[in-house]
Amino acid sequence: MTSAPAARSGWLGALRDERIGRTLSGIHRHPERSVSVNFVAAEAGMSRSAYAARFAELVGEPPMRYATRWRMNMTMAWLREEESSVSEVAYRLNYRSDAAFSRAVKRVTGVSPGAVRRRAVHTSRQD
């Protein structure tokens, strides 16, 4: 798999890249960590512009868009699959308030976290 052409680019290629892969893994392991391009570039030992360009080249989107999308994917999974409340998920992701969390989720996904949670509860009760 590691020698396949697809493994040299895209998400797999990014993971294989020593610098980008390290920060990409950090984004995945620590979705609660608020990151900036400056922070992850320094973590990778690269300039901000070189890091952003390399990340976008390998992953296909800018680093902060990717990190935000990953956080929202985790949010949706936690709200659907766990018995976590909206407040618990907001706290878990280090949002300063439920309102800020709700606005971020709605802005990125188009759906409020409360609606996702209610749908998950309703669906589980029907099973």
C-alpha atoms as an extended CHARMM CRD file, in Angstrom:
* protein
*
       127  EXT
         1         1  MET       CA              0.0000000000        0.0000000000        0.0000000000  PROA      1               0.0000000000
         2         2  THR       CA              2.8080000000        2.4190000000        0.8110000000  PROA      2               0.0000000000
         3         3  SER       CA              4.2940000000        2.0050000000       -2.6660000000  PROA      3               0.0000000000
         4         4  ALA       CA              1.0190000000        2.6710000000       -4.4890000000  PROA      4               0.0000000000
         5         5  PRO       CA              0.9160000000        5.9940000000       -6.3790000000  PROA      5               0.0000000000
         6         6  ALA       CA             -2.1130000000        7.1110000000       -4.3350000000  PROA      6               0.0000000000
         7         7  ALA       CA             -0.0420000000        6.7770000000       -1.1560000000  PROA      7               0.0000000000
         8         8  ARG       CA              2.3420000000        9.4750000000       -2.3900000000  PROA      8               0.0000000000
         9         9  SER       CA             -0.2880000000       12.1910000000       -2.5540000000  PROA      9               0.0000000000
        10        10  GLY       CA             -3.4920000000       13.1030000000       -0.7990000000  PROA      10              0.0000000000
        11        11  TRP       CA             -4.1010000000       12.2920000000        2.8170000000  PROA      11              0.0000000000
        12        12  LEU       CA             -1.8850000000        9.1770000000        2.7930000000  PROA      12              0.0000000000
        13        13  GLY       CA              0.9330000000       11.1120000000        1.2130000000  PROA      13              0.0000000000
        14        14  ALA       CA              0.5310000000       13.8260000000        3.8220000000  PROA      14              0.0000000000
        15        15  LEU       CA              0.8020000000       11.2590000000        6.6110000000  PROA      15              0.0000000000
        16        16  ARG       CA              4.0020000000        9.9250000000        5.0770000000  PROA      16              0.0000000000
        17        17  ASP       CA              5.5310000000       13.3910000000        4.8990000000  PROA      17              0.0000000000
        18        18  GLU       CA              7.7430000000       13.7340000000        7.9830000000  PROA      18              0.0000000000
        19        19  ARG       CA              6.7150000000       17.2740000000        8.8570000000  PROA      19              0.0000000000
        20        20  ILE       CA              3.1310000000       17.4520000000        7.6350000000  PROA      20              0.0000000000
        21        21  GLY       CA              2.3700000000       13.9370000000        8.8570000000  PROA      21              0.0000000000
        22        22  ARG       CA              3.4100000000       14.7890000000       12.3970000000  PROA      22              0.0000000000
        23        23  THR       CA              1.0980000000       17.7990000000       12.5650000000  PROA      23              0.0000000000
        24        24  LEU       CA             -1.7210000000       15.9970000000       10.7780000000  PROA      24              0.0000000000
        25        25  SER       CA             -1.5240000000       13.2190000000       13.3530000000  PROA      25              0.0000000000
        26        26  GLY       CA             -1.6270000000       15.8440000000       16.0940000000  PROA      26              0.0000000000
        27        27  ILE       CA             -4.7910000000       17.3620000000       14.6310000000  PROA      27              0.0000000000
        28        28  HSD       CA             -6.3980000000       13.9200000000       14.6520000000  PROA      28              0.0000000000
        29        29  ARG       CA             -5.2300000000       12.9050000000       18.1220000000  PROA      29              0.0000000000
        30        30  HSD       CA             -6.0900000000       16.2190000000       19.7400000000  PROA      30              0.0000000000
        31        31  PRO       CA             -9.2040000000       17.7380000000       18.1460000000  PROA      31              0.0000000000
        32        32  GLU       CA             -9.6680000000       19.7440000000       21.3480000000  PROA      32              0.0000000000
        33        33  ARG       CA             -6.4700000000       21.6610000000       20.6920000000  PROA      33              0.0000000000
        34        34  SER       CA             -7.0230000000       25.0400000000       19.1180000000  PROA      34              0.0000000000
        35        35  VAL       CA             -4.4920000000       25.3410000000       16.3380000000  PROA      35              0.0000000000
        36        36  SER       CA             -3.2320000000       28.1220000000       14.1160000000  PROA      36              0.0000000000
        37        37  VAL       CA             -1.0760000000       27.9420000000       11.0220000000  PROA      37              0.0000000000
        38        38  ASN       CA              1.7080000000       29.6020000000       13.0150000000  PROA      38              0.0000000000
        39        39  PHE       CA              1.4910000000       26.9130000000       15.6950000000  PROA      39              0.0000000000
        40        40  VAL       CA              1.4900000000       23.8870000000       13.3780000000  PROA      40              0.0000000000
        41        41  ALA       CA              4.1510000000       25.3970000000       11.1220000000  PROA      41              0.0000000000
        42        42  ALA       CA              6.4210000000       25.9210000000       14.1220000000  PROA      42              0.0000000000
        43        43  GLU       CA              5.6410000000       22.3770000000       15.2850000000  PROA      43              0.0000000000
        44        44  ALA       CA              6.7080000000       21.1460000000       11.8350000000  PROA      44              0.0000000000
        45        45  GLY       CA              9.8210000000       23.3140000000       11.8280000000  PROA      45              0.0000000000
        46        46  MET       CA              8.6920000000       25.2220000000        8.7450000000  PROA      46              0.0000000000
        47        47  SER       CA              7.7890000000       28.7680000000        7.8590000000  PROA      47              0.0000000000
        48        48  ARG       CA              4.0880000000       29.5760000000        7.9220000000  PROA      48              0.0000000000
        49        49  SER       CA              3.8660000000       30.0390000000        4.1380000000  PROA      49              0.0000000000
        50        50  ALA       CA              5.9130000000       26.9300000000        3.2910000000  PROA      50              0.0000000000
        51        51  TYR       CA              3.8540000000       24.8340000000        5.6990000000  PROA      51              0.0000000000
        52        52  ALA       CA              0.5120000000       26.1110000000        4.3830000000  PROA      52              0.0000000000
        53        53  ALA       CA              1.5630000000       25.5070000000        0.7750000000  PROA      53              0.0000000000
        54        54  ARG       CA              2.9200000000       22.0030000000        1.4540000000  PROA      54              0.0000000000
        55        55  PHE       CA             -0.1170000000       21.0050000000        3.5170000000  PROA      55              0.0000000000
        56        56  ALA       CA             -2.5460000000       22.2400000000        0.8470000000  PROA      56              0.0000000000
        57        57  GLU       CA             -0.5300000000       20.5110000000       -1.8820000000  PROA      57              0.0000000000
        58        58  LEU       CA             -0.6310000000       17.1620000000       -0.0780000000  PROA      58              0.0000000000
        59        59  VAL       CA             -4.0370000000       17.2480000000        1.6210000000  PROA      59              0.0000000000
        60        60  GLY       CA             -5.9410000000       19.2550000000       -0.9640000000  PROA      60              0.0000000000
        61        61  GLU       CA             -7.1490000000       22.0180000000        1.3610000000  PROA      61              0.0000000000
        62        62  PRO       CA             -5.6360000000       24.6030000000        3.6950000000  PROA      62              0.0000000000
        63        63  PRO       CA             -4.5980000000       23.3960000000        7.1610000000  PROA      63              0.0000000000
        64        64  MET       CA             -7.1300000000       25.3990000000        9.1590000000  PROA      64              0.0000000000
        65        65  ARG       CA            -10.0270000000       24.3210000000        6.9410000000  PROA      65              0.0000000000
        66        66  TYR       CA             -8.9150000000       20.7190000000        7.3880000000  PROA      66              0.0000000000
        67        67  ALA       CA             -8.5850000000       21.0890000000       11.1810000000  PROA      67              0.0000000000
        68        68  THR       CA            -12.0290000000       22.7030000000       11.4090000000  PROA      68              0.0000000000
        69        69  ARG       CA            -13.6010000000       20.0000000000        9.2420000000  PROA      69              0.0000000000
        70        70  TRP       CA            -11.9750000000       17.2990000000       11.3830000000  PROA      70              0.0000000000
        71        71  ARG       CA            -13.3030000000       18.9080000000       14.5780000000  PROA      71              0.0000000000
        72        72  MET       CA            -16.7930000000       19.0650000000       13.0810000000  PROA      72              0.0000000000
        73        73  ASN       CA            -16.5850000000       15.4250000000       11.9680000000  PROA      73              0.0000000000
        74        74  MET       CA            -15.7040000000       14.4930000000       15.5420000000  PROA      74              0.0000000000
        75        75  THR       CA            -18.5240000000       16.6990000000       16.8330000000  PROA      75              0.0000000000
        76        76  MET       CA            -21.0920000000       15.0120000000       14.6240000000  PROA      76              0.0000000000
        77        77  ALA       CA            -19.8600000000       11.5310000000       15.5490000000  PROA      77              0.0000000000
        78        78  TRP       CA            -19.8740000000       12.2790000000       19.2840000000  PROA      78              0.0000000000
        79        79  LEU       CA            -23.3420000000       13.8060000000       19.1460000000  PROA      79              0.0000000000
        80        80  ARG       CA            -24.7610000000       10.9120000000       17.1230000000  PROA      80              0.0000000000
        81        81  GLU       CA            -22.9820000000        7.9250000000       18.6370000000  PROA      81              0.0000000000
        82        82  GLU       CA            -22.3720000000        8.8090000000       22.2660000000  PROA      82              0.0000000000
        83        83  GLU       CA            -24.7030000000        9.9200000000       24.9850000000  PROA      83              0.0000000000
        84        84  SER       CA            -22.8400000000       13.2150000000       25.2530000000  PROA      84              0.0000000000
        85        85  SER       CA            -24.8060000000       16.4200000000       25.5710000000  PROA      85              0.0000000000
        86        86  VAL       CA            -24.0610000000       19.4360000000       23.4160000000  PROA      86              0.0000000000
        87        87  SER       CA            -22.4320000000       21.0890000000       26.4440000000  PROA      87              0.0000000000
        88        88  GLU       CA            -20.2080000000       18.0580000000       27.0430000000  PROA      88              0.0000000000
        89        89  VAL       CA            -19.0180000000       18.0210000000       23.4310000000  PROA      89              0.0000000000
        90        90  ALA       CA            -18.3980000000       21.7840000000       23.5100000000  PROA      90              0.0000000000
        91        91  TYR       CA            -16.3460000000       21.3550000000       26.6840000000  PROA      91              0.0000000000
        92        92  ARG       CA            -14.4770000000       18.3850000000       25.2270000000  PROA      92              0.0000000000
        93        93  LEU       CA            -13.4380000000       20.5000000000       22.2420000000  PROA      93              0.0000000000
        94        94  ASN       CA            -12.4250000000       23.4430000000       24.4680000000  PROA      94              0.0000000000
        95        95  TYR       CA            -15.0660000000       25.8900000000       23.3160000000  PROA      95              0.0000000000
        96        96  ARG       CA            -15.4790000000       28.7390000000       25.7730000000  PROA      96              0.0000000000
        97        97  SER       CA            -19.2590000000       28.6360000000       25.6160000000  PROA      97              0.0000000000
        98        98  ASP       CA            -22.0700000000       26.4910000000       24.2970000000  PROA      98              0.0000000000
        99        99  ALA       CA            -23.2080000000       29.4440000000       22.1860000000  PROA      99              0.0000000000
       100       100  ALA       CA            -19.8130000000       29.7850000000       20.4670000000  PROA      100             0.0000000000
       101       101  PHE       CA            -19.7550000000       26.0360000000       19.8640000000  PROA      101             0.0000000000
       102       102  SER       CA            -23.2750000000       26.0370000000       18.4400000000  PROA      102             0.0000000000
       103       103  ARG       CA            -22.4870000000       28.9330000000       16.0990000000  PROA      103             0.0000000000
       104       104  ALA       CA            -19.3360000000       27.1840000000       14.8410000000  PROA      104             0.0000000000
       105       105  VAL       CA            -21.1320000000       23.8940000000       14.2220000000  PROA      105             0.0000000000
       106       106  LYS       CA            -24.0380000000       25.5970000000       12.4460000000  PROA      106             0.0000000000
       107       107  ARG       CA            -21.6620000000       27.7080000000       10.3180000000  PROA      107             0.0000000000
       108       108  VAL       CA            -19.6220000000       24.6950000000        9.1820000000  PROA      108             0.0000000000
       109       109  THR       CA            -22.2640000000       21.9660000000        8.9320000000  PROA      109             0.0000000000
       110       110  GLY       CA            -25.4630000000       23.9320000000        8.3740000000  PROA      110             0.0000000000
       111       111  VAL       CA            -27.1050000000       22.0950000000       11.2900000000  PROA      111             0.0000000000
       112       112  SER       CA            -27.2150000000       23.0280000000       14.9480000000  PROA      112             0.0000000000
       113       113  PRO       CA            -25.5860000000       20.5810000000       17.3760000000  PROA      113             0.0000000000
       114       114  GLY       CA            -28.8320000000       20.4190000000       19.3440000000  PROA      114             0.0000000000
       115       115  ALA       CA            -30.6970000000       19.2280000000       16.2580000000  PROA      115             0.0000000000
       116       116  VAL       CA            -28.0510000000       16.5540000000       15.6220000000  PROA      116             0.0000000000
       117       117  ARG       CA            -28.2700000000       15.3720000000       19.2290000000  PROA      117             0.0000000000
       118       118  ARG       CA            -32.0990000000       15.3390000000       19.2430000000  PROA      118             0.0000000000
       119       119  ARG       CA            -32.1530000000       13.3540000000       16.0000000000  PROA      119             0.0000000000
       120       120  ALA       CA            -29.7120000000       10.8330000000       17.4520000000  PROA      120             0.0000000000
       121       121  VAL       CA            -31.7840000000       10.4400000000       20.6240000000  PROA      121             0.0000000000
       122       122  HSD       CA            -34.9800000000       10.1010000000       18.6040000000  PROA      122             0.0000000000
       123       123  THR       CA            -33.4100000000        7.5120000000       16.2860000000  PROA      123             0.0000000000
       124       124  SER       CA            -32.0340000000        5.4550000000       19.1960000000  PROA      124             0.0000000000
       125       125  ARG       CA            -35.4540000000        5.3810000000       20.8650000000  PROA      125             0.0000000000
       126       126  GLN       CA            -37.0020000000        3.9650000000       17.6820000000  PROA      126             0.0000000000
       127       127  ASP       CA            -34.5490000000        1.0580000000       17.5650000000  PROA      127             0.0000000000
